[in-house]
Every structure is written in structure tokens, then in C-alpha cells.
Amino acid sequence: MHVLILGAAGMVGRKLTERLVADTTLGGQAIERLTLVDVIAPASPAGFPGEVETLEADLSSPETAPGLVAKRPDVVFHLAAIVSGEAEADFDKGYRINLDGTRYLFEAIRQEGLREPYRPRVVFTSSIAVFGAPFPERIGDEFFTTPLTSYGTQKAIGELLLADYSRRGFLDGIGIRLPTICIRPGKPNKAASGFFSNILREPLSGQEAVLPVSKDVRHWFASPRAAVGFLVHAATLDLTQLGWRRNLSMPGLSATVGEEIEALRRVAGEKAVKLIRDEPDSTIIGIVDGWARDFDTSRAAALGFKAESSMDAIITAHVEDELGGTIGG
């Protein structure tokens, strides 16, 4: 099996690569080849027995996708995107990368299939940002996709393209709407949601963190562990169970910022909580006000997708995976 990961240098892409290298199989088939692509050359994983190719390439360039698809990967993980805050700040860049890059990929697959039959599994990472207020108390998959950000709009269009290209038989696609991934390791990025991780990650390492919104803000979370699990499961799932509704929201945990902080207190103590500094940011507050807070993901759960059920579990996963089980760095 040949697996292509687009956005392989990002946090989720790196963790997905680690999982596939450790498993050596996907859906019961041996992974013989990995192609890892990003705008920054991904690191080549150690210990993989098969062939690995790492490429520095921009999916928003029209010539990139045809070259990658010509190698006929069996499974394509499409993680490549710029994040919400950056897409909102730079309209042209957001549409070029998040929309044009996705269209180029799908069209390259279609054109390759016209030359000789080819229908790969495509796992597209969408986002809960495809939904916009006003919201019901819990959002189901059938709720209107009326995004209130450019990023959400770009992802919603990607979902429609995925469904149509799948319906026409050009690819076998599934779109998974990821919750906000928390706790993200590493340095803060430009995502408007970054503070949800920052207020836990930095204090766990003994550093100060800024909270730009009120503690009663509620949001939808899953850990990096869960995100990788979603991707692997989506790549191996029998998609006839989805019919033509190829996009679905992933399970997660609905929690307030205050509940995040209380979980931090339980796991790391009062000293960690005191490292959080309130510093309201009207731009971030405005963006977050248009985000969903809770979901009915019974459809995804019935298909076997799983996530954490407590913020304590999300924090503990970060401590185990990123801090070696030790708090306070």
C-alpha cells in the first residue's frame, strides 16, 4: 500500500506519520510506501521498513497535485491548510491554499482516473467551523453549513467538492470535521483557537499563558491522540455505510474555559493555574462568538469513531505524550 500525507510537517501530520510507521499496516494491508508532503520538508521517519519520500511542495501550485497523484497512492490524507486566524487575516492566501489546493488535488485524481481506472481513498480534514451561529443546543450533521469565517467557508466548499467527486466515482472520499485539537504541542500558531491549548500547555511546562476570552466560553475539543485515531479509522472504514453524506462531525468533549482551568488545577495544582493571565482580545472574542459549542455525534460514534470524555483525560494524554509524564518541564 502507498500512503500520501499532505500537510505531513504539521502537528497532526507528524503524529499520523508516527502512528503509521509504528503500525506498519493500514486496514490490514502492509504499508510499503509513504510519501510525506508539506511546504516545509517533513522529517523522514526512523524505523520504517518501506520506502519513504519527503517532499517540499505547495499544493496551491497547479503543477504540484498532478505530480503527486501520478504515483497513484492508495490512500490520501489531505491535512494541508492554513489555520483559521491566518485565513481570516489574509483572504487571498486562505482561498488559494484551503480551496484552490483542494480543488487541484481532487481534479488531479479525476484526470489520473481518466487515463487509467483509479479511485483512491481520500480522507479530508474539515472543521466544525463550517457551522455558524445561531446554533441549536447540540449540532447534528444535518445542521446548515453557514460558516461565519473565511476558513469555515473554504472547508465547507471542500466538503461539497469531496461529496460530488465521490458521487461521480472519481475518488472514495470521507470528510471528518475535527474538533479543536487540544492540547497542541509545540509553539502557538496563528489559529484563533490556539489559546484553548495555550492556557494548558504553557502552565504545564511552568510558563505563563494569556487568556483572551471569558471563562464561560464553551467549545468542542479532542486530543491529538483522538485526531490521529479519527484519521486512521476514516481511512479503513467501509464508506458504503455513509451513503452520499460523506462528511461528518467527529466525537469530542464540550467544555468551558473555566472547566479547562479546573481540570488543570486537578492535574497540575494551583501553581499552574496562577500562570494564566486574563488579557481580553476583542478580535479573538468576536471570532469565538461565532463558533459552535456542542455536537450530537451519534452518527460518527455508531461508525466507530472515539474521543475522550473528560478534560482531565485530554490533559493527561498531553503529559504522557509530550512531557514524558512529568509536569512543570
QUIPE-V976256 format. One line per field, one symbol per residue. ss: DSSP state (~ for helix, > for strand, _ for the rest). phi: phi as a letter, one per 30 degrees, with the letter a starting at -180 (. if undefined). burial: + if it has 16 or more other C-alpha atoms within 10 Angstrom, else -. Layout:
ss->???
phi->???
burial->???
This chain:
ss->_>>>>>____~~~~~~~~~~~~~_>>__>>__>>>>>>____________>>>>>>_____~~~~~~~~_____>>>>_____~~~~~~_~~~~~~~~~~~~~~~~~~~~~~~~~_____>>>>>>>~~~________>__________~~~~~~~~~~~~~~~~~~____>>>>>>>_>>____________~~~~~~~~~~~____>>>______>>>>>_~~~~~~~~~~~~~__~~~~____>>>___>>>>~~~~~~~~~~~~_~~~~__>>>___~~~~~~~~_____>__~~~~~________~~~~~~~~~~~~_______
phi->.cccccidddedddddeedddddibbiicddcbbccbadcedddddiddcdbbcbcacdddeddeedddedhddbccccdacdedddddbedddddddcddddddddddddddddaeabddcccdcadddcbddcddbccdddecbdcbdeddddddedddeddddedidaccbccdddddbcddideccdddedededcddedcicdbcccbddcdcbcbadeeddddedddddcddddddicddcbddeabdadeddedddedddcjdeddddccdaebdddedddeccdcabccddddddjdbbdcbdedddddddddcciiccjh
burial->-+++++++++-++++++++++--+-+----+-+++++++--+-+---+---+-++-++++---+++-++--+++++++++++++++++----+++++++++++++++++++++----+++++++++++++++------+++---+-+++++++++++++-+++++++--++++++++++++++++-----++++++++++++++--+++++++---+++++++++++++++++++-+-+-----+++++++++++++-+++++++-++---++-++-------+--++-++++++++-++----++++-++++++++++---+---+--
